[in-house]
C-alpha cells in the first residue's frame, strides 16, 4: 500500500498536519495556563492589599481598640469572596482567624499547615505557591504585615477550581478537535494527491501504449506550463528523438541492403552467364573472374564501411591514440594514390612540409585522408590536378584536399556528408574501381569529430572543390615532448 505515491503523500501530509496541530494546541494550552495564573496572582495581591488596608483601618480607627483579632474579623466580613480564604497568623504563628476552606474538612488546613505554607512561601523569593486539598488546587499568597502595634503574616488562598475547569475544557476541546482535523486533513490530502497525480496515471497509461510500431504517437499535454505538462513535453521530445533515430536506422538498413544487393546481383549474374556455356576460353574465364573480383572488392569495402559506422554509432570504436607526424602521414597518403592519379593523368601535389607532431588514431586519420584523396581523384577528369596541404593556424591543425573537378552542385552540398548520399549516382556507381556507396564522407566526418575536429567543404564550384579537416591543436598535443631531431 505504501508503494503508492498517493498513499505516501497522504500519510506524510497527515503526519505533518497532526504534528503542527499538536504543537499549536500545546502552545495554546500553555499560554492559556500562564495567562490564567498571572491573572489569579494579580487578583490575589490586590485582595491581600485591600484586606490589609481594612485591617489597618480597623486597628488605627476609632474602633481600633479591639486589637488584631477584631480588625481581622472585620476585614474578613468585608472581603467575603467565593473561593477566597484569608488566614492571619500573629507574631507567634497562631491563627488569629479560624476559617475553613470550602470543600475541606476541619483539620485539612490547620494553622500548623498554613504556618508551614507561610514560612515556606515567605522563605522563597516567589511569594506564590499552589497546594492541593482533597484534590482541589489552591493558589496561596503569603506576606508579612504590620498594622498598628501588631505584626503578623497574611496567607490568602484562592481556589483554582474555575481556572482548572476552563483549562480542562480547553484540553478536552483540543483532544476532540485535533483528531477530527487530522482526519479531515488526511481525507483532503488523499483527494488532492489523487487529483494531482491523475495526469501521471493517464500519462503512464498513454506511454504504455506507445511502442516501436507507433512511435509517432505522443502524450497529451494539458498545460505545458505546469510541472506535469513539462514532464509530458520532455517525454514527447524524447519520443521525437527516438523516432528520428529509429527512422535513421530504418533508412540506414534499407539503404545498406539496397547497396549490398547490387554487387551481389552482379556476382550472381556474372557467374550464371559464365557457367551457362559448358566451354569457354581461358581469356573469357579470366575476364569473368576479374569482374567477380572487382565486385567482391566493392562488396568488401561496403561491408567494412558499414561495420565501421555501426561500431561508431554504438560508441564501440575506440581510438588507438599514438604520437606521429601529421605531415609525414599526409605525404605517405599522397604517395599511396600517386599511381591512381597517374593512371588518370592527374597531377598530384603535396604541400605539407611543416613538421606537425600530433597524438591521434593514425589508422583512422589515414583512412580519412585516403577517402578524401580517392574522391578528389575519382571526381576530377583526366588532365586535372589534386593538391593536398597540411598546416597549422589559429590553434588548429588542418589538412585540405583541393581538386579541379566539376564541383558539387550548391543545392546538394549540404547533403554530401549524409550516409549513402551520392551527388551523381550513375557516375559514382559506374566507376568500377571502388565506385563508392556514399559512405566515405560520412566515415570521414565521424573520424574528424571523434578527434574533436570537423570536416568542411570549404569551396566547391565548376573549377573544383576543396575539402578541409580541422583539428583543435590543444586536444591533439602529443604526450611526449617534441623532438624534431629524432626524425
Ligand atoms: P562515394 O563513395 O560516392 O564517393 P562519399 O561519401 O565519399 O561517397 O561522397 C559522397 C558524394 O559526394 C559523392 O557521391 C560525390 O557525388 C560527392 N563528392 C565527394 N567528393 C567530391 C569531390 N571531390 N568532387 C565532387 N564531388 C564529390
Boltz pocket constraint, residues with backbone or C-beta under 6 A from the ligand:
constraints:
  - pocket:
      binder: B
      contacts: [[A, 371], [A, 372], [A, 375], [A, 376], [A, 379], [A, 403], [A, 405], [A, 406], [A, 407], [A, 408], [A, 416], [A, 418], [A, 421], [A, 422], [A, 423], [A, 424], [A, 428], [A, 434], [A, 435], [A, 436], [A, 437], [A, 438], [A, 439], [A, 440], [A, 441], [A, 442], [A, 465]]
      max_distance: 6.0
